[in-house]
Amino acid sequence: MATPGHHISRAARTMARLGDARLKPLGMSTGQLPVLVALKDGAKLSQRELARWAKVEQPTMAQMLTRMERDGLIQREPDPEDGRSSLISLTEMARARQGAARQVLAEGNAAAVRGFSPDEVETLLSLLRRVIDNIDAEEA
């Protein structure tokens, strides 16, 4: 399995698994990161906007938001411009845990590139950005 896709997938799964283990004490998971990032700084977005931003289907986002609400990470309020929709924001608890979550993820990223020079890290990032751009172009 000497293909880029295999190695990228394996690295992503392993990082997600380790990230989940590190985030668990904070009541968070790596799958929730797109929502946590999108709603940082007090943002309020609809489920549709969050699904589009995270590049997931609406039912997937709905399930994640239900779990996050159950766990006290997000709150919903009626959208004043659309009575059928809700705006989602982070709870005070989630905002309070964001710094610790960022630290945990930074430690995981540092571990992943341990032994790499700064130039090697930049090369890796540059190559991964190009891979993502290529995949996005295929998807469009």
Disulfide bonds with the S-S distance in Angstrom:
none
